[in-house]
Amino acid sequence: MQMPILYYIILFKTIFMNLKNLLLSTLTTAFFFVACSKQIAAPEEAALNANLSEKSSMSLARAITQTFAETFESGTKTAYATGNVTFGSGSWTLNDALVGNSSTDRKSGAQSVRIRNTGILGMNFNVTTGASTVTFKYAVYGTDAASNFQLWVSANGGSSYTQTGATVTASGTALNTATFTVNQAGTLRFQIRKTTGGTNRINIDDFTINSYDDGNTGGGGDGGSGGSVGDNTNLLLGNPSGATSSLTSATNYLMDQTYFVESYNRDRGTPNWVSWYAGSSSLGSTGRTDDFRADPSLPSSWYHVQNTSYSGSGFDRGHNCPSGDRTSSTAANQATFLMTNMIPQASNNNQQSWATLENYSRSLVTAGNEVYIIMGSYGTGGTGSNGFATTIDGGNVTVPSNVWKVIVVLPNGNGDLSRMNSTTRVIAVNTPNTNSIGTDWKQYRCSVRSIESATGYNLLSALPQAVQDALETGVDNQ
């Protein structure tokens, strides 16, 4: 049956009008956002905002998520004979290994895995998200002597394995965190293999896999530590510099230290920035461990700053993530004493103005708030007790000219990222790294945007651009 010509005329007109309205709507929306952006941004910040928008896309694209975190709390195995144990994440094979819960087993919770001889702890299942990094805690059991262990990966369901990362030595009785850079896509499973030490035993706990970062993966993830971006996690505000865990990113190397996340700069021997969360669960009764030490998770070919590298320099070993923010457990506090968490900081800066700022942020937590913090440093040259210096440790560690911090404050609650809006309190501080600094940190308050201008970072990249603009251009006055 043929339709009347009038029908086609009406149909064509309807389609034409719909297309016209859609085009006008799109153009109007685009014009509206451009106009708003120009109104919010100060003239001198226009070029910076364009740069930060580009960085925001980069940072979000490079976010990594936590595949799972196995704490080894739910399974039972009391003998070393080979057997399978079902933990929270799935079935694991324990070969010459058992689940230890004695007072001499080193553990974060009630139990951990204990391995002897050349035993193996291995997954009987695959993760399908690949892996950018794998982290877990380790220590020697009881008073046993040192042993070496390795991480091995299989991409074919366990048919064959290859070693990934360097061999690690367990020699201390305190839990340390080993971080292995994998950067492998696809379906993977892992084994931890004890390789030396004979009958000396080691403990393994808190095994975490962060998904493969191909530069195009989006953010997400549930709770946990490090690379995940859920509530109460260390990278919730975004990856300020688009750091990656690739060895080619030597000056912007992403390290998940479990209790904080950082971008480490091999050439400066210090972090670019460190990001962490502090809430009521972060604070406890654990004392200061003073366990300053080189970071064994750095690539073996890089220079490792030692606990004595700052000796006689006239500068303090200044924490980024402070010891006082990690008092929930011994392991948490010890993590803050890794030398990859330190900068050469003028003593008056570190012990006076900076210490009072750290105390103030913790007082906000005890008053019923939770805080997300990013700290960093930039520039070259500071003045310590021995005078001005640009480097220490034979030139291996750069002395920064400035030390900065950004604190986002929220009342206790859930859905933290969605609760951040244009009225959220943000404290930004930028101090000179000198001994002549004033004792009151409040006189060094500034805008987040000014720190971004000095560093080139995008500090609150996980937030919508309009919220960033509102929060980053103001200066705290409370």
Rosetta blueprint (number, residue, H / E / L):
1 M L
2 Q L
3 M L
4 P L
5 I H
6 L H
7 Y H
8 Y H
9 I H
10 I H
11 L H
12 F H
13 K H
14 T H
15 I H
16 F H
17 M H
18 N H
19 L H
20 K H
21 N H
22 L H
23 L H
24 L H
25 S H
26 T H
27 L H
28 T H
29 T H
30 A H
31 F H
32 F H
33 F H
34 V H
35 A H
36 C H
37 S H
38 K H
39 Q H
40 I H
41 A L
42 A L
43 P H
44 E H
45 E H
46 A H
47 A H
48 L H
49 N H
50 A H
51 N H
52 L H
53 S H
54 E H
55 K H
56 S H
57 S H
58 M H
59 S H
60 L H
61 A H
62 R L
63 A L
64 I L
65 T L
66 Q E
67 T E
68 F E
69 A E
70 E E
71 T L
72 F L
73 E L
74 S L
75 G L
76 T L
77 K L
78 T L
79 A L
80 Y L
81 A L
82 T L
83 G E
84 N E
85 V E
86 T E
87 F E
88 G L
89 S L
90 G E
91 S E
92 W E
93 T E
94 L E
95 N E
96 D E
97 A E
98 L E
99 V E
100 G E
101 N L
102 S L
103 S L
104 T L
105 D L
106 R L
107 K L
108 S L
109 G L
110 A L
111 Q L
112 S E
113 V E
114 R E
115 I E
116 R E
117 N E
118 T E
119 G E
120 I E
121 L E
122 G E
123 M E
124 N L
125 F L
126 N L
127 V E
128 T L
129 T L
130 G L
131 A E
132 S E
133 T E
134 V E
135 T E
136 F E
137 K E
138 Y E
139 A E
140 V E
141 Y L
142 G L
143 T L
144 D L
145 A L
146 A L
147 S E
148 N E
149 F E
150 Q E
151 L E
152 W E
153 V E
154 S E
155 A L
156 N L
157 G L
158 G L
159 S L
160 S L
161 Y L
162 T E
163 Q E
164 T E
165 G E
166 A E
167 T E
168 V E
169 T E
170 A E
171 S L
172 G L
173 T L
174 A L
175 L L
176 N E
177 T E
178 A E
179 T E
180 F E
181 T E
182 V E
183 N E
184 Q E
185 A L
186 G L
187 T L
188 L E
189 R E
190 F E
191 Q E
192 I E
193 R E
194 K E
195 T L
196 T L
197 G L
198 G L
199 T L
200 N L
201 R L
202 I E
203 N E
204 I E
205 D E
206 D E
207 F E
208 T E
209 I E
210 N E
211 S L
212 Y L
213 D L
214 D L
215 G L
216 N L
217 T L
218 G L
219 G L
220 G L
221 G L
222 D L
223 G L
224 G L
225 S L
226 G L
227 G L
228 S L
229 V L
230 G L
231 D L
232 N L
233 T L
234 N L
235 L L
236 L L
237 L L
238 G L
239 N L
240 P L
241 S L
242 G L
243 A L
244 T E
245 S L
246 S L
247 L L
248 T L
249 S L
250 A L
251 T L
252 N L
253 Y E
254 L E
255 M E
256 D E
257 Q L
258 T L
259 Y L
260 F L
261 V E
262 E E
263 S E
264 Y E
265 N E
266 R L
267 D L
268 R L
269 G L
270 T E
271 P E
272 N E
273 W E
274 V E
275 S E
276 W E
277 Y E
278 A E
279 G L
280 S H
281 S H
282 S H
283 L L
284 G L
285 S L
286 T L
287 G L
288 R L
289 T L
290 D L
291 D L
292 F L
293 R E
294 A L
295 D L
296 P L
297 S L
298 L L
299 P L
300 S L
301 S L
302 W L
303 Y L
304 H L
305 V L
306 Q L
307 N L
308 T L
309 S L
310 Y L
311 S L
312 G L
313 S L
314 G L
315 F L
316 D E
317 R E
318 G E
319 H E
320 N L
321 C L
322 P L
323 S H
324 G H
325 D H
326 R L
327 T L
328 S L
329 S L
330 T H
331 A H
332 A H
333 N H
334 Q H
335 A H
336 T L
337 F L
338 L E
339 M H
340 T H
341 N H
342 M E
343 I E
344 P E
345 Q E
346 A L
347 S H
348 N H
349 N H
350 N H
351 Q H
352 Q H
353 S H
354 W H
355 A H
356 T H
357 L H
358 E H
359 N H
360 Y H
361 S H
362 R H
363 S H
364 L H
365 V H
366 T H
367 A L
368 G L
369 N E
370 E E
371 V E
372 Y E
373 I E
374 I E
375 M E
376 G E
377 S E
378 Y E
379 G L
380 T L
381 G L
382 G E
383 T E
384 G E
385 S L
386 N L
387 G E
388 F E
389 A E
390 T L
391 T E
392 I E
393 D H
394 G H
395 G H
396 N L
397 V E
398 T E
399 V L
400 P L
401 S L
402 N E
403 V E
404 W E
405 K E
406 V E
407 I E
408 V E
409 V E
410 L E
411 P E
412 N L
413 G L
414 N L
415 G L
416 D H
417 L H
418 S H
419 R H
420 M L
421 N L
422 S L
423 T L
424 T L
425 R E
426 V E
427 I E
428 A E
429 V E
430 N E
431 T E
432 P E
433 N L
434 T E
435 N L
436 S L
437 I L
438 G L
439 T L
440 D L
441 W H
442 K H
443 Q H
444 Y H
445 R E
446 C L
447 S L
448 V H
449 R H
450 S H
451 I H
452 E H
453 S H
454 A H
455 T H
456 G L
457 Y L
458 N L
459 L L
460 L L
461 S L
462 A L
463 L L
464 P L
465 Q H
466 A H
467 V H
468 Q H
469 D H
470 A H
471 L H
472 E H
473 T L
474 G L
475 V L
476 D L
477 N L
478 Q L
